[in-house]
Amino acid sequence: MRIQCNIYFSLLNLGSTYTFPNAVSFISTLQPVFVFPGIGLGVTLCGAKTVTDRMLYVAAEALANYVTEEELAMGKVFPNINKIRDVSKTVAVAVMEEAIRDGQASKLREKDIANLDAFVASKMYDPVYVPLVERFQHQE
């Protein structure tokens, strides 16, 4: 079982930095960056009324499971920040699955539940900006 518990408890202690024996420490105070967008997205999309301890745990577990073996071998406990969108989606799906098990997923339809990954991806904001071009009509 990877490092889920350490990350879970670090969620409760937001400003903390942790050191693990026999590992180079790459840990920072970035844990909220990795889990809270996914928690918020998952809770909002499924319509859960409360965020349970179990939802926080599955969010931390999803994050821990996202870390590759290579990253773990280097002593990293968080994935590369460039993967933040996919990590957020993975966390959101985990939170929603827990909400479904807990009977809190009031906004989800059967077709959404059938493919939560695609449903979450379709609801995520995509920060692609269309170039703004002004068009003037020449009047004589």
C-alpha positions as CSV (number, residue, x, y, z in Angstrom):
1,M,0.0,0.0,0.0
2,R,1.8,3.1,-1.2
3,I,1.8,6.3,0.7
4,Q,-1.9,7.0,0.8
5,C,-2.1,7.5,4.6
6,N,0.7,10.0,4.6
7,I,-0.9,12.0,1.9
8,Y,-4.3,11.7,3.5
9,F,-3.0,13.0,6.8
10,S,-1.1,15.8,5.0
11,L,-4.5,17.0,3.7
12,L,-5.5,17.7,7.3
13,N,-2.2,19.5,8.0
14,L,-2.0,21.8,5.0
15,G,1.2,23.7,5.8
16,S,3.3,20.7,6.7
17,T,6.3,19.3,5.0
18,Y,7.2,15.7,5.6
19,T,10.4,13.7,5.4
20,F,10.5,10.0,4.7
21,P,13.4,7.8,5.8
22,N,15.7,6.6,3.1
23,A,14.3,8.9,0.4
24,V,15.2,12.2,-1.1
25,S,12.4,14.6,-0.1
26,F,10.6,16.3,-3.0
27,I,7.6,17.0,-0.8
28,S,6.2,20.5,-0.7
29,T,3.0,22.2,0.4
30,L,1.4,21.4,-3.0
31,Q,-1.0,18.8,-1.8
32,P,-4.0,21.1,-2.0
33,V,-3.2,21.8,-5.6
34,F,-3.4,18.2,-6.5
35,V,-6.5,17.1,-4.6
36,F,-8.9,20.0,-3.9
37,P,-9.7,20.8,-7.5
38,G,-10.7,17.2,-8.1
39,I,-12.6,17.0,-4.8
40,G,-14.6,20.2,-5.6
41,L,-15.3,19.0,-9.2
42,G,-16.4,15.6,-8.1
43,V,-18.7,16.8,-5.3
44,T,-20.2,19.5,-7.5
45,L,-20.8,17.2,-10.5
46,C,-22.4,14.5,-8.5
47,G,-24.4,16.7,-6.2
48,A,-23.1,15.4,-2.9
49,K,-24.3,17.5,0.1
50,T,-21.3,16.6,2.3
51,V,-17.7,15.8,1.9
52,T,-17.0,12.7,4.0
53,D,-13.8,11.5,5.5
54,R,-14.0,8.6,3.1
55,M,-14.1,11.0,0.1
56,L,-11.0,12.7,1.4
57,Y,-9.3,9.3,1.8
58,V,-10.2,8.1,-1.8
59,A,-9.0,11.4,-3.1
60,A,-5.7,10.9,-1.4
61,E,-5.6,7.3,-2.6
62,A,-6.3,8.3,-6.2
63,L,-3.4,10.8,-6.0
64,A,-1.1,8.3,-4.4
65,N,-1.9,5.7,-7.1
66,Y,-1.3,8.3,-9.8
67,V,2.4,8.5,-8.8
68,T,4.5,6.3,-11.2
69,E,7.0,3.7,-10.0
70,E,9.8,5.9,-11.5
71,E,8.6,8.9,-9.5
72,L,8.4,6.8,-6.3
73,A,12.0,5.5,-7.0
74,M,13.2,9.1,-7.1
75,G,11.5,9.8,-3.7
76,K,8.6,11.8,-5.2
77,V,5.3,11.4,-3.5
78,F,3.4,13.7,-6.0
79,P,3.2,13.4,-9.7
80,N,4.6,16.0,-12.0
81,I,2.7,19.3,-11.9
82,N,2.2,19.1,-15.7
83,K,-0.2,16.3,-15.0
84,I,-2.5,18.4,-12.8
85,R,-5.6,18.3,-15.1
86,D,-5.5,14.5,-15.4
87,V,-4.8,14.1,-11.7
88,S,-7.8,16.4,-11.0
89,K,-10.0,14.3,-13.2
90,T,-8.8,11.0,-11.6
91,V,-9.5,12.5,-8.1
92,A,-12.9,13.7,-9.2
93,V,-13.9,10.3,-10.5
94,A,-12.7,8.6,-7.2
95,V,-14.8,11.1,-5.2
96,M,-17.8,10.6,-7.3
97,E,-17.5,6.8,-7.1
98,E,-17.5,7.1,-3.3
99,A,-20.5,9.4,-3.4
100,I,-22.3,6.8,-5.4
101,R,-21.5,4.1,-2.9
102,D,-22.6,6.4,-0.1
103,G,-25.9,7.3,-1.8
104,Q,-25.0,11.0,-2.2
105,A,-24.8,11.2,-6.0
106,S,-28.1,13.0,-6.5
107,K,-27.2,14.7,-9.8
108,L,-25.9,11.7,-11.7
109,R,-27.9,9.9,-14.3
110,E,-27.3,6.2,-15.3
111,K,-25.5,7.2,-18.5
112,D,-23.2,9.5,-16.5
113,I,-22.4,6.7,-14.1
114,A,-21.7,4.3,-16.9
115,N,-18.6,6.3,-18.0
116,L,-17.6,8.6,-15.2
117,D,-14.2,9.3,-16.7
118,A,-15.7,10.7,-20.0
119,F,-18.5,12.5,-18.0
120,V,-16.0,14.4,-15.9
121,A,-13.7,15.1,-18.9
122,S,-16.7,16.7,-20.7
123,K,-17.4,19.0,-17.7
124,M,-13.9,20.2,-17.2
125,Y,-13.0,23.7,-18.2
126,D,-10.6,23.8,-21.1
127,P,-8.5,27.0,-21.0
128,V,-8.1,27.4,-24.8
129,Y,-8.7,30.9,-25.9
130,V,-9.9,31.8,-29.4
131,P,-8.0,34.7,-30.9
132,L,-9.9,38.0,-30.8
133,V,-10.0,39.5,-34.3
134,E,-11.7,42.8,-34.9
135,R,-13.5,43.2,-38.2
136,F,-14.1,46.7,-39.4
137,Q,-16.1,47.4,-42.4
138,H,-14.7,50.2,-44.4
139,Q,-17.4,52.8,-45.0
140,E,-16.9,55.5,-47.7
